Amino acid sequence: MTNTTHYTILKIAVACLSSCFFMTSCENDIDAVKGLGAKAGGIDVGKDVAIYISNDGKLGAKLTAPLMNRYLVDSSKMIEFPISIHVDFYKDSNQIESQLSAKYAKYKEAENIVFLKEDVIIFNTLGDTLWCKEMYWDQNTGKFYTEKDVVVKQHNPLAKIYGKGLEANQNLTDIRIFKPQSNSYAILQDSSSLNP
């Protein structure tokens, strides 16, 4: 097992829907834990982080990232995930409902909004998927939104839609494309409905 860091973020809990965040560790070495808070120029650095987000005592999401930088000098208190980010959203405490991944994320604590970019992909257990290059995740409303180009694959009806601009909830059960391309809405025939 690789060494991971152990870290507890105290102030993010209030900023992120009164959620509790904890970073877990595979090692109990107290010196390694103390060394985590090593600051470089006003930056807290965490490696191999896992953040658990709870709502009303229930697990709502789990965020993992290989690297996290928390900038302490800026009054806006920004957290950056410069390599990649992955989030599992839970329907209840043990059932994943949807997942998100992106190569970069930036979280502004004061606004409670996460900016995602580079290969942003969100999909749910039903098979609905959306792709885009940039998107915002508003943790106050639990919604994703963008004004950039998007591609959405829906499971019912089975279709792939291209468009510009989107708003969707975290489990992708409510997706609204602002400007769908008029000739891009293609209903794909479900193989289970084909006649022999």
Backbone as CSV, one residue per row, in Angstrom:
resi,resn,N_x,N_y,N_z,CA_x,CA_y,CA_z,C_x,C_y,C_z
1,MET,0.849,-1.182,0.000,0.000,0.000,0.000,0.888,1.236,0.000
2,THR,0.598,2.188,-0.839,1.415,3.390,-0.900,1.098,4.282,0.288
3,ASN,2.086,5.115,0.627,1.857,6.044,1.728,0.879,7.106,1.287
4,THR,-0.127,7.330,2.061,-1.058,8.419,1.800,-1.043,9.350,2.987
5,THR,-1.642,10.478,2.829,-1.611,11.467,3.891,-2.904,11.478,4.675
6,HIS,-2.787,11.946,5.883,-3.949,12.063,6.751,-4.152,13.541,7.027
7,TYR,-5.335,14.033,6.767,-5.539,15.463,6.873,-6.992,15.758,7.180
8,THR,-7.262,16.671,8.026,-8.642,17.063,8.330,-8.809,18.521,7.990
9,ILE,-9.797,18.823,7.195,-10.071,20.202,6.823,-11.216,20.683,7.695
10,LEU,-10.973,21.713,8.484,-11.983,22.154,9.431,-12.917,23.211,8.853
11,LYS,-12.365,24.185,8.163,-13.191,25.301,7.734,-13.997,25.022,6.475
12,ILE,-13.623,24.012,5.710,-14.373,23.707,4.495,-15.755,23.195,4.849
13,ALA,-15.906,22.621,6.020,-17.189,22.044,6.423,-18.298,23.085,6.366
14,VAL,-18.016,24.285,6.847,-19.029,25.339,6.821,-19.247,25.819,5.398
15,ALA,-18.178,25.913,4.625,-18.269,26.449,3.273,-18.926,25.495,2.307
16,CYS,-18.945,24.221,2.590,-19.465,23.231,1.644,-20.710,22.554,2.198
17,LEU,-21.798,23.312,2.240,-23.096,22.785,2.666,-23.049,22.170,4.051
18,SER,-22.277,22.792,4.937,-22.123,22.304,6.312,-21.750,20.835,6.324
19,SER,-20.880,20.461,5.386,-20.432,19.077,5.260,-19.174,18.860,6.073
20,CYS,-18.896,17.609,6.380,-17.661,17.256,7.081,-16.708,16.628,6.076
21,PHE,-15.483,17.103,6.054,-14.477,16.579,5.150,-13.372,15.934,5.970
22,PHE,-12.985,14.730,5.603,-11.866,14.072,6.274,-11.004,13.408,5.221
23,MET,-9.709,13.540,5.352,-8.799,12.846,4.458,-8.262,11.640,5.199
24,THR,-8.267,10.515,4.531,-7.906,9.280,5.196,-6.454,8.921,4.964
25,SER,-5.992,7.956,5.734,-4.596,7.555,5.659,-4.476,6.051,5.706
26,CYS,-3.453,5.519,5.042,-3.135,4.109,5.139,-1.999,3.913,6.122
27,GLU,-1.551,4.974,6.750,-0.403,4.908,7.634,-0.721,5.663,8.911
28,ASN,-0.280,5.153,10.040,-0.543,5.781,11.316,0.684,6.471,11.891
29,ASP,1.700,6.695,11.095,2.930,7.337,11.540,2.639,8.791,11.880
30,ILE,2.763,9.159,13.153,2.420,10.511,13.600,3.313,11.566,12.954
31,ASP,4.578,11.223,12.665,5.468,12.187,12.017,5.006,12.500,10.597
32,ALA,4.473,11.486,9.905,3.963,11.715,8.555,2.736,12.607,8.597
33,VAL,1.904,12.400,9.616,0.696,13.224,9.755,1.074,14.664,10.037
34,LYS,2.048,14.862,10.946,2.484,16.224,11.257,3.117,16.895,10.043
35,GLY,3.801,16.116,9.219,4.477,16.662,8.049,3.546,17.070,6.936
36,LEU,2.296,16.619,7.000,1.353,16.956,5.937,1.133,18.443,5.823
37,GLY,1.075,19.112,6.948,0.767,20.535,6.938,1.928,21.399,6.522
38,ALA,2.963,20.811,5.967,4.107,21.596,5.524,3.649,22.625,4.514
39,LYS,3.865,23.869,4.830,3.381,24.951,3.985,4.517,25.473,3.120
40,ALA,4.211,25.677,1.861,5.188,26.249,0.947,4.608,27.539,0.399
41,GLY,5.078,28.681,0.907,4.605,29.966,0.413,3.119,30.171,0.594
42,GLY,2.572,29.821,1.763,1.150,30.022,2.013,0.265,28.975,1.381
43,ILE,0.816,27.809,1.087,0.047,26.739,0.449,0.093,25.494,1.339
44,ASP,-1.068,24.939,1.647,-1.144,23.622,2.264,-1.220,22.612,1.137
45,VAL,-0.394,21.577,1.203,-0.345,20.567,0.147,-0.786,19.231,0.716
46,GLY,-1.716,18.570,0.022,-2.147,17.231,0.398,-1.964,16.297,-0.781
47,LYS,-1.504,15.086,-0.509,-1.300,14.107,-1.575,-2.190,12.895,-1.337
48,ASP,-2.700,12.325,-2.429,-3.589,11.168,-2.372,-4.717,11.405,-1.374
49,VAL,-5.460,12.476,-1.611,-6.506,12.882,-0.677,-7.830,12.188,-0.973
50,ALA,-8.589,11.965,0.082,-9.959,11.463,-0.021,-10.799,12.337,0.901
51,ILE,-11.797,12.988,0.351,-12.648,13.901,1.112,-14.056,13.343,1.115
52,TYR,-14.610,13.154,2.298,-15.964,12.632,2.431,-16.906,13.789,2.751
53,ILE,-17.956,13.933,1.971,-18.921,15.010,2.131,-20.207,14.399,2.682
54,SER,-20.648,14.882,3.825,-21.872,14.342,4.410,-22.942,15.418,4.480
55,ASN,-24.165,14.985,4.331,-25.325,15.863,4.461,-26.255,15.250,5.490
56,ASP,-26.527,15.992,6.559,-27.391,15.493,7.634,-26.932,14.144,8.160
57,GLY,-25.624,13.961,8.288,-25.072,12.733,8.833,-24.993,11.575,7.859
58,LYS,-25.397,11.781,6.601,-25.346,10.718,5.593,-24.280,11.056,4.562
59,LEU,-23.566,10.024,4.107,-22.543,10.228,3.094,-23.188,10.693,1.798
60,GLY,-22.797,11.889,1.339,-23.349,12.436,0.104,-22.419,12.277,-1.079
61,ALA,-21.100,12.357,-0.818,-20.129,12.252,-1.901,-18.760,11.930,-1.336
62,LYS,-17.928,11.344,-2.188,-16.527,11.087,-1.857,-15.680,11.647,-2.988
63,LEU,-14.786,12.561,-2.652,-13.904,13.198,-3.625,-12.498,12.646,-3.414
64,THR,-11.855,12.217,-4.496,-10.472,11.757,-4.422,-9.633,12.509,-5.449
65,ALA,-8.372,12.737,-5.101,-7.450,13.436,-5.995,-6.024,13.098,-5.594
66,PRO,-5.118,13.002,-6.569,-3.718,12.715,-6.237,-2.994,13.891,-5.596
67,LEU,-3.487,15.123,-5.831,-2.820,16.304,-5.288,-3.837,17.403,-5.023
68,MET,-3.712,18.043,-3.858,-4.571,19.163,-3.503,-3.709,20.294,-2.954
69,ASN,-3.910,21.503,-3.470,-3.220,22.693,-2.969,-4.264,23.641,-2.383
70,ARG,-4.080,24.026,-1.122,-4.988,24.997,-0.501,-4.195,26.276,-0.273
71,TYR,-4.611,27.334,-0.973,-3.899,28.606,-0.930,-4.430,29.428,0.238
72,LEU,-3.514,29.781,1.152,-3.897,30.446,2.392,-3.716,31.951,2.350
73,VAL,-2.921,32.464,1.414,-2.624,33.891,1.366,-3.822,34.671,0.846
74,ASP,-4.453,34.159,-0.188,-5.589,34.833,-0.816,-6.777,34.833,0.141
75,SER,-7.431,35.971,0.274,-8.579,36.072,1.180,-9.744,35.200,0.734
76,SER,-9.763,34.793,-0.550,-10.855,33.960,-1.036,-10.665,32.482,-0.682
77,LYS,-9.502,32.102,-0.181,-9.213,30.730,0.231,-9.597,29.725,-0.845
78,MET,-8.748,29.591,-1.816,-9.001,28.734,-2.969,-8.296,27.397,-2.804
79,ILE,-8.983,26.325,-3.190,-8.404,24.987,-3.188,-8.314,24.524,-4.633
80,GLU,-7.158,23.995,-5.003,-6.920,23.577,-6.382,-6.551,22.092,-6.422
81,PHE,-7.114,21.406,-7.409,-6.763,20.017,-7.694,-6.126,20.028,-9.087
82,PRO,-4.799,20.191,-9.179,-4.153,20.466,-10.465,-3.919,19.262,-11.364
83,ILE,-4.014,18.042,-10.829,-3.731,16.862,-11.648,-5.018,16.203,-12.136
84,SER,-5.918,15.917,-11.212,-7.211,15.327,-11.572,-8.091,15.296,-10.334
85,ILE,-9.365,15.030,-10.576,-10.337,14.930,-9.494,-11.375,13.883,-9.891
86,HIS,-11.847,13.134,-8.915,-12.921,12.160,-9.140,-13.888,12.271,-7.968
87,VAL,-15.195,12.280,-8.269,-16.213,12.381,-7.220,-17.255,11.295,-7.440
88,ASP,-17.543,10.549,-6.384,-18.663,9.608,-6.366,-19.795,10.262,-5.590
89,PHE,-20.969,10.363,-6.207,-22.153,10.898,-5.537,-23.013,9.721,-5.082
90,TYR,-23.471,9.764,-3.850,-24.210,8.646,-3.266,-25.699,8.950,-3.158
91,LYS,-26.509,7.939,-3.503,-27.957,8.033,-3.319,-28.275,7.884,-1.838
92,ASP,-27.621,6.949,-1.215,-27.614,6.826,0.229,-26.171,6.535,0.612
93,SER,-25.923,6.201,1.835,-24.543,6.087,2.301,-23.738,4.957,1.675
94,ASN,-24.363,4.045,0.950,-23.572,2.952,0.380,-23.867,2.664,-1.082
95,GLN,-24.650,3.488,-1.749,-24.990,3.244,-3.150,-24.611,4.446,-4.007
96,ILE,-23.635,4.236,-4.918,-23.215,5.313,-5.813,-24.300,5.550,-6.860
97,GLU,-24.669,6.826,-7.039,-25.711,7.189,-7.993,-25.133,7.797,-9.270
98,SER,-24.063,8.573,-9.123,-23.415,9.171,-10.289,-21.953,9.446,-9.949
99,GLN,-21.152,9.692,-11.012,-19.724,9.938,-10.829,-19.278,11.086,-11.726
100,LEU,-18.240,11.774,-11.286,-17.680,12.910,-12.011,-16.168,12.744,-12.063
101,SER,-15.580,13.109,-13.195,-14.122,13.172,-13.267,-13.720,14.348,-14.148
102,ALA,-12.574,14.930,-13.824,-12.016,16.035,-14.610,-10.520,16.058,-14.347
103,LYS,-9.786,16.652,-15.265,-8.334,16.723,-15.102,-7.910,17.887,-14.215
104,TYR,-8.805,18.849,-13.992,-8.469,20.019,-13.167,-9.720,20.512,-12.457
105,ALA,-9.542,20.968,-11.214,-10.661,21.562,-10.481,-10.147,22.658,-9.561
106,LYS,-10.972,23.675,-9.368,-10.634,24.782,-8.474,-11.882,25.111,-7.653
107,TYR,-11.729,25.135,-6.337,-12.852,25.368,-5.428,-12.642,26.664,-4.669
108,LYS,-13.607,27.584,-4.770,-13.551,28.832,-4.019,-14.481,28.690,-2.823
109,GLU,-13.886,28.693,-1.632,-14.654,28.445,-0.419,-15.760,29.467,-0.199
110,ALA,-15.477,30.745,-0.466,-16.462,31.795,-0.202,-17.708,31.640,-1.079
111,GLU,-17.528,31.140,-2.319,-18.651,31.004,-3.247,-19.276,29.617,-3.200
112,ASN,-18.548,28.637,-2.682,-19.014,27.253,-2.626,-19.282,26.691,-4.023
113,ILE,-18.401,27.062,-4.952,-18.526,26.636,-6.345,-17.204,26.021,-6.788
114,VAL,-17.296,24.906,-7.512,-16.121,24.230,-8.045,-16.088,24.446,-9.552
115,PHE,-14.965,24.933,-10.057,-14.750,25.075,-11.496,-14.014,23.835,-11.976
116,LEU,-14.553,23.168,-12.981,-13.974,21.941,-13.536,-13.573,22.199,-14.982
117,LYS,-12.441,21.646,-15.399,-12.065,21.784,-16.805,-11.216,20.599,-17.245
118,GLU,-11.106,20.460,-18.552,-10.313,19.432,-19.226,-10.925,18.041,-19.028
119,ASP,-11.582,17.590,-20.066,-12.183,16.248,-20.084,-13.129,16.017,-18.915
120,VAL,-14.095,16.916,-18.765,-15.091,16.768,-17.705,-16.119,15.726,-18.154
121,ILE,-16.292,14.690,-17.358,-17.244,13.624,-17.668,-18.075,13.349,-16.421
122,ILE,-19.388,13.297,-16.599,-20.299,12.946,-15.511,-21.237,11.878,-16.041
123,PHE,-21.445,10.817,-15.273,-22.378,9.776,-15.705,-23.095,9.195,-14.498
124,ASN,-24.291,8.657,-14.753,-25.049,8.042,-13.667,-25.224,6.549,-13.922
125,THR,-25.827,5.864,-12.964,-25.979,4.411,-13.057,-26.998,3.998,-14.106
126,LEU,-27.828,4.937,-14.567,-28.808,4.632,-15.610,-28.192,4.614,-16.998
127,GLY,-27.006,5.200,-17.147,-26.348,5.253,-18.444,-26.356,6.626,-19.080
128,ASP,-26.893,7.629,-18.388,-26.839,9.005,-18.894,-25.431,9.544,-18.659
129,THR,-24.883,10.219,-19.682,-23.510,10.716,-19.604,-23.436,12.092,-20.235
130,LEU,-22.630,12.978,-19.653,-22.367,14.255,-20.312,-20.872,14.513,-20.326
131,TRP,-20.444,15.131,-21.421,-19.047,15.494,-21.643,-18.973,16.980,-21.946
132,CYS,-17.946,17.637,-21.449,-17.673,19.023,-21.818,-16.236,19.367,-21.426
133,LYS,-15.778,20.532,-21.869,-14.411,20.945,-21.561,-14.345,21.781,-20.296
134,GLU,-15.430,22.507,-19.983,-15.471,23.342,-18.781,-16.866,23.300,-18.180
135,MET,-16.918,23.297,-16.847,-18.210,23.256,-16.179,-18.059,23.753,-14.748
136,TYR,-19.147,24.253,-14.190,-19.179,24.655,-12.789,-20.086,23.699,-12.022
137,TRP,-19.696,23.413,-10.781,-20.495,22.601,-9.877,-20.856,23.492,-8.695
138,ASP,-22.107,23.912,-8.635,-22.592,24.767,-7.558,-23.043,23.876,-6.411
139,GLN,-22.297,23.855,-5.333,-22.624,22.980,-4.218,-23.784,23.509,-3.377
140,ASN,-24.117,24.792,-3.538,-25.283,25.335,-2.844,-26.581,24.764,-3.412
141,THR,-26.624,24.599,-4.733,-27.839,24.099,-5.397,-27.726,22.629,-5.786
142,GLY,-26.509,22.072,-5.756,-26.312,20.691,-6.184,-26.468,20.531,-7.686
143,LYS,-26.087,21.581,-8.449,-26.256,21.541,-9.898,-24.949,21.809,-10.618
144,PHE,-24.876,21.271,-11.853,-23.784,21.554,-12.780,-24.300,22.529,-13.820
145,TYR,-23.441,23.423,-14.293,-23.839,24.304,-15.389,-22.620,24.749,-16.181
146,THR,-22.872,25.056,-17.458,-21.827,25.555,-18.346,-22.471,26.325,-19.491
147,GLU,-21.695,27.193,-20.105,-22.114,27.872,-21.324,-21.316,27.357,-22.516
148,LYS,-20.472,26.379,-22.296,-19.618,25.816,-23.336,-20.345,24.683,-24.072
149,ASP,-19.666,24.144,-25.104,-20.197,23.015,-25.863,-20.314,21.786,-24.976
150,VAL,-21.403,21.039,-25.172,-21.632,19.824,-24.399,-22.117,18.706,-25.314
151,VAL,-21.886,17.480,-24.859,-22.454,16.303,-25.512,-23.148,15.515,-24.407
152,VAL,-24.406,15.151,-24.649,-25.181,14.408,-23.661,-25.694,13.132,-24.305
153,LYS,-25.439,12.013,-23.643,-26.007,10.738,-24.068,-27.068,10.358,-23.053
154,GLN,-28.294,10.145,-23.531,-29.393,9.784,-22.644,-29.792,8.340,-22.861
155,HIS,-30.252,7.704,-21.785,-30.637,6.290,-21.885,-32.095,6.122,-22.306
156,ASN,-32.939,7.122,-22.063,-34.360,6.986,-22.399,-34.955,8.332,-22.787
157,PRO,-35.250,8.590,-24.067,-34.956,7.686,-25.172,-33.451,7.653,-25.434
158,LEU,-32.967,6.555,-26.003,-31.558,6.395,-26.284,-31.169,7.414,-27.359
159,ALA,-30.403,8.431,-26.960,-30.078,9.521,-27.871,-28.763,10.167,-27.479
160,LYS,-28.128,10.807,-28.460,-26.936,11.604,-28.204,-27.222,13.003,-28.720
161,ILE,-27.071,14.003,-27.853,-27.427,15.381,-28.180,-26.188,16.262,-28.022
162,TYR,-25.943,17.099,-29.041,-24.860,18.078,-29.005,-25.494,19.448,-28.802
163,GLY,-24.826,20.296,-28.048,-25.385,21.617,-27.843,-24.403,22.551,-27.176
164,LYS,-24.899,23.727,-26.830,-24.092,24.746,-26.149,-24.864,25.195,-24.923
165,GLY,-24.229,25.089,-23.780,-24.848,25.495,-22.528,-25.700,24.395,-21.931
166,LEU,-25.608,24.254,-20.598,-26.317,23.154,-19.956,-26.487,23.447,-18.479
167,GLU,-27.578,22.914,-17.929,-27.777,22.877,-16.484,-28.299,21.491,-16.147
168,ALA,-27.734,20.867,-15.108,-28.148,19.518,-14.739,-27.968,19.320,-13.245
169,ASN,-28.788,18.443,-12.673,-28.597,18.107,-11.263,-27.493,17.058,-11.146
170,GLN,-27.056,16.785,-9.914,-25.888,15.928,-9.689,-26.077,14.489,-10.138
171,ASN,-27.305,13.976,-10.142,-27.513,12.589,-10.574,-27.957,12.493,-12.034
172,LEU,-27.978,13.625,-12.746,-28.300,13.711,-14.180,-29.724,13.255,-14.514
173,THR,-30.633,13.323,-13.566,-32.027,12.975,-13.868,-32.790,14.179,-14.422
174,ASP,-32.198,15.364,-14.332,-32.825,16.574,-14.862,-31.756,17.358,-15.623
175,ILE,-31.733,17.201,-16.959,-30.726,17.843,-17.802,-31.426,18.796,-18.768
176,ARG,-30.943,20.040,-18.817,-31.497,21.011,-19.765,-30.355,21.593,-20.589
177,ILE,-30.403,21.368,-21.913,-29.420,21.941,-22.833,-30.001,23.248,-23.369
178,PHE,-29.262,24.335,-23.205,-29.772,25.643,-23.589,-29.935,25.798,-25.095
179,LYS,-28.924,25.388,-25.871,-28.972,25.534,-27.324,-28.597,24.222,-27.989
180,PRO,-29.545,23.279,-28.087,-29.216,22.023,-28.769,-29.018,22.266,-30.258
181,GLN,-28.080,21.543,-30.870,-27.889,21.662,-32.314,-29.091,21.023,-32.991
182,SER,-29.658,21.743,-33.925,-30.916,21.310,-34.538,-30.806,19.976,-35.264
183,ASN,-29.655,19.678,-35.831,-29.525,18.432,-36.590,-28.744,17.361,-35.837
184,SER,-28.561,17.527,-34.518,-27.720,16.574,-33.796,-28.507,15.596,-32.941
185,TYR,-29.778,15.833,-32.754,-30.561,14.957,-31.887,-30.865,13.675,-32.631
186,ALA,-30.144,12.628,-32.285,-30.306,11.350,-32.978,-30.810,10.321,-31.994
187,ILE,-31.947,9.735,-32.277,-32.454,8.668,-31.434,-31.785,7.377,-31.889
188,LEU,-31.066,6.760,-30.981,-30.354,5.535,-31.283,-31.246,4.358,-30.892
189,GLN,-31.415,3.424,-31.796,-32.297,2.310,-31.530,-31.698,1.399,-30.484
190,ASP,-32.480,1.082,-29.469,-32.059,0.175,-28.408,-32.074,-1.248,-28.950
191,SER,-30.959,-1.957,-28.794,-30.869,-3.299,-29.353,-31.905,-4.263,-28.771
192,SER,-32.389,-3.979,-27.555,-33.381,-4.873,-26.945,-34.739,-4.778,-27.622
193,SER,-34.959,-3.687,-28.386,-36.257,-3.518,-29.048,-36.242,-4.007,-30.492
194,LEU,-35.091,-4.494,-30.976,-35.014,-4.952,-32.353,-35.773,-6.275,-32.533
195,ASN,-36.468,-6.366,-33.656,-37.163,-7.621,-33.961,-36.165,-8.613,-34.525
196,PRO,-36.296,-9.916,-34.191,-35.355,-10.911,-34.728,-35.508,-11.080,-36.220
